[in-house]
Every structure is written in structure tokens, then in C-alpha cells.
């Protein structure tokens, strides 16, 4: 069992899980994503994809093209 014994109450006190792994991974985001249903996870990811697509220049509108294939 994990946890330290709380001597005043005679029971095990639960330790808070770490927020980051030793290599710097944010474990709170992983726990949050795992708390969602598969459908909710897909919706979160789709929302991120939509935000990225919205921030990129349109491929259909050449006037909004940022990069050209011509080299200087």
C-alpha cells in the first residue's frame, strides 16, 4: 500500500500523485485525458486539429500562400 501512516489518526494518508515524471512529462494532462471517454478524447483532439487548420493559410486561396516554391 502506498502512503505514509498518519500517527494522529492511525490511518494511511494518501500522497498526491506527482505532477511530472522524472523526464518532465506532464502527468496531469495524461490523467485528464484518461479520465475522458473515448468519444470525448476524439472530440478534444478534433478541436485541436480544427484550431490548427483555422490558423494556417488556406491552400485553396493562392493569395494567402505564405511560402513559394521559387528559390531566391
C-alpha positions as CSV (number, residue, x, y, z in Angstrom):
1,X,0.0,0.0,0.0
2,X,1.2,3.5,-0.8
3,X,1.1,6.3,1.6
4,X,2.5,7.3,5.0
5,X,0.9,6.5,8.2
6,X,-0.8,9.4,9.9
7,X,0.1,8.8,13.5
8,X,-2.6,11.2,14.8
9,X,-5.4,9.3,13.1
10,X,-3.9,5.8,12.9
11,X,-4.7,5.5,9.2
12,X,-2.8,5.8,6.0
13,X,-2.7,9.2,4.4
14,X,-2.8,9.3,0.6
15,X,0.0,11.0,-1.1
16,X,-0.8,13.2,-4.0
17,X,0.4,11.7,-7.3
18,X,3.3,13.5,-8.9
19,X,2.5,16.2,-11.5
20,X,5.6,15.5,-13.6
21,X,7.5,12.3,-14.4
22,X,11.3,12.3,-13.9
23,X,11.8,13.1,-17.6
24,X,9.5,16.1,-17.5
25,X,6.2,14.7,-18.9
26,X,3.1,16.5,-17.5
27,X,1.3,13.6,-15.9
28,X,-1.8,15.8,-15.1
29,X,-2.6,16.1,-18.8
30,X,-2.3,12.3,-19.2
31,X,-4.6,11.7,-16.2
32,X,-7.0,14.3,-17.5
33,X,-7.2,12.7,-21.0
34,X,-7.6,9.2,-19.5
35,X,-10.5,10.5,-17.4
36,X,-12.4,11.2,-20.6
37,X,-14.4,8.7,-22.6
38,X,-13.0,7.7,-26.0
39,X,-15.6,9.9,-27.7
40,X,-14.6,12.9,-25.6
41,X,-10.9,12.3,-26.3
42,X,-11.6,12.2,-30.0
43,X,-13.6,15.5,-29.7
44,X,-10.7,17.2,-27.9
45,X,-8.2,16.1,-30.5
46,X,-10.5,17.1,-33.4
47,X,-11.0,20.5,-31.8
48,X,-7.2,20.9,-31.7
49,X,-6.9,19.9,-35.4
50,X,-9.7,22.4,-36.3
51,X,-7.8,25.2,-34.5
52,X,-4.6,24.4,-36.3
53,X,-6.3,24.3,-39.7
54,X,-8.0,27.6,-39.0
55,X,-4.7,29.2,-38.1
56,X,-3.0,28.0,-41.3
57,X,-3.3,29.9,-44.6
58,X,-5.8,28.4,-46.9
59,X,-4.5,26.1,-49.6
60,X,-7.4,27.0,-51.9
61,X,-6.5,30.7,-51.9
62,X,-3.1,31.3,-53.5
63,X,-3.0,34.9,-52.3
64,X,-2.8,33.6,-48.7
65,X,0.1,31.3,-49.5
66,X,3.0,32.0,-47.2
67,X,5.7,30.1,-48.9
68,X,6.6,29.9,-52.6
69,X,8.4,27.1,-54.4
70,X,10.7,29.7,-56.0
71,X,14.1,30.0,-54.6
72,X,15.9,33.3,-54.2
